[in-house]
Amino acid sequence: MLELRIAGRDFGQPVLGEVFATVARGDRICLLGPSGIGKTTLLNAIAGLDKSVPDEAVIGRDKLRVGYLFQEHRLLPWRSLDANLKLVGASDQEAESLLEQVGLSGYGHYLPDQLSLGMARRAALARCLAVKPDLLLLDEPFASLDPVMAGELKALIAGILDSCPEMAMICVTHDGGDAEILANRLWYLDGKPARLQWDDAIGEPGLIDGLLGALRDPDLAGL
């Protein structure tokens, strides 16, 4: 589905080193690593938004529909939620159905600034789904949300992924608990320049915290 052959600094990208990986349909990847290490940079490279990384370093992207949920909702503030969804191709009926899917039935006429942060993020998720993505990119989707709103959004995303088993996901997060709920695969990014220090399927979910503890311990970097 997708192959990464990012040569990092050879491309003039100062943060990323060599990142070689593949993403298959149905992969649900949580991408963790220290703050500021380059997780969002890697996500932007995958999405084609980082022009220091050439297109040929992300093989297969041109054949995929990609939905990207940014940390900011990036909805057009002067347009209603319905209008925001229609701008990416949703019909009237699809816009209504998508808003219902994310728990915003009846809010189609609202402007983004009339919503809480959690509601705006769900509306942005609906916009991602409107493109019928093969690959869903999530950049810290639970940041700045209170535990209740974060839990609701987490459950919503997990349900969407379960209902679309062919959809792949890469979710940037700092919380191993998110991987427990959302992921079947773990990436861990670290180093200067940043490289994938871990890329493997998740076995028993209860082992994630122990694995992350070892990865974060420089004395066990060779795990």
N, C-alpha and C positions, 0 to 999 in steps of 0.2 A: 504493500500500500504506500509506504513512505520510507525512504532511506536517507539518513543524514550522513553526509561526508563533509563535515565542517572542519576546515583546516585552521580556523582561528586566526592567529596573528599573521599567518601567511596571506590572509585576505585583508589585512589592515584592521581586523577586529581586535581591539586591545584587551578585551575581557575574556573572550573564549579561547581555549586551546583546541586541541583536536577532540571532536565529538563525533564518534561513529556509532550509529545505532539504527535499528529498523523499528517501524511501527506497523503492526498488523491490524486488520479489522477486528474490532472487539477488544483491543487493548485498552485498559483503563489504567493509565499511568499517573501516579503522583510523583511530582518532581520536588524534592527537598534539597536543602543545603543552607549554609550560613547566610545571614542577611548580607545583601550587597555582592554576592558571589557571581551573579550573572544569570539567575533563573529567568527573569523577565527578558533579558537579552536573548537567551536561547529561545524562549517562546516567540519573540519577535522575529528571530531568524527563521524559525519554522514557518511562521505566517507570511514571510516575505516582506516584512516591514523594515528590516535592517539591511540597507542597501550596501553595507560593507561586506555582506555575505552574498556571494553570487548565486543566482538561481540554480545553477547546476550542482550546488552543494546540498540541495534539498530535492532529492529525486522523487518524482511522482506527485509533487504538490499541484502541478498544473492540471492534473486529472481529478483533483479532489475539490469538493465544496467544503470550505472551512468557516466555522463559526467561532468568533473570538469574543469572550466575555472579559472585558478589561476591568481593572480595579475601579475606575470611574465608569458610570453607566454609559456615557457618550451618546445618549439619546438627544435628538435635536430638541432644545428646550421650548421652542416656539411652535412645535407640532404636537398634536395629541398622540397618545400611545398607538391608537389605530393608524394614524398617519405615519408614524415611525415604522410600523411593521409593513405598511403598504409600500414604503419607499424601497424595501428590499425584496419586493415581489409578492407579498401576501395579498390574497384577495380579501374582500370584506369578511367572508365566512371564515377564511383561514385565520385572519387576525383575531376574530372573536374566539375561535377555538383555541388558539395559542395562548391568549390571555387567560382563558379558563384553565388551560393546562398548568399554568404557573400560579394559579390562585388569584387572578386579578379579573375575574369575570365582572363585568359592569363598570370597569375603569377605563374603557377604551377612549372616552372623551376627555380624560384627565390629561393635563400637561405633566411632564416629568417632575417639575419642581413642586408639584402638589402632592408628591408621594414621599413616604419615608424612604430612608436609604435602602432598607431591605426590600421594599416594594419596587423601588427603581431598579434594583439589581435583578429582581425577578422579571421586570419588564424588559430589561436588556437581554436576559436569557431567552425570553420569548422571541426577541429579534434575531438572536443567534439561530434559534430553531426554525425561524421562517425561511432560512436559506436551505433547509433540509441537509444539514452538514454531514459529511462523511467523517470529519475530524472536528471535535469540539475542544477549543483551547480555553482554559480558565486560569486567569491570573489572580491568585489569592481571592477567590470569590467570597470568602467568609470574613475577610478583614473588616474591622470596625463595626461588625454586627454584634449585638448582644447574644449571649448563649442560646436564647430561645429562637431568635431569628436565624442564627447560624445553623442551628439544628434543623429548622424547618427547610431552609434552602438546601442543606446537605441531603435530607431525605428526598426532596423534590428532584435533585440532580440524579441521585441513585435510582429513583423510580424511572426517570426518563431514560437512563442508560439501560436499565433492565428491559424497558419496552422497545429499545432499539439496539439489539445485540450486535449488529454489524457496525455501529458507530464506535469510533475510537475517541479517546479522551486523553488529554494531557493537562493536568491540574497542578499549578504551582501552589505550594502551601508550606507553612512552617510546622504544621501539626501532624504528627504521626497518626493521631486519631482520625484524621480525614482519610488517610490511606486505609485504615481499618474498615471504613464504611464504603469508600468509593473505588478503591484500586484493586487490580489483580496483578499489578506490576509496580516496581519501585525504581525510580532513578534518584541517585544522590550526586549532586554537583558540588565539587570543591576543588581547591587548588588555585594557583596563580601562574599561568592562566587556568581558567576553570575547565575541568574535564569531568566526565562521568566516572565517579569512583565506584559506583554500584549500578548495575542494570540487571535485574532478575525478577522472575515471577515471585509473587508473594505466596508463601506457603501457609503456615498457620498464622492467622492475623495477630494472635497474642504475642508473637515473637518480634513484631515490628519495633516496639520501643527498645528492646534489647539490641536489635540490629542498629538502630539509629544511634543509640548510646555508644556503641563500638565505633561507628563511622565518625562520630563527632570527637572521639578520643584520639589525638594525634599519635599516641603511643601504639594504637591499634590500627593505624592507617593501612596496614598491609592485610587487613582482614579479607 
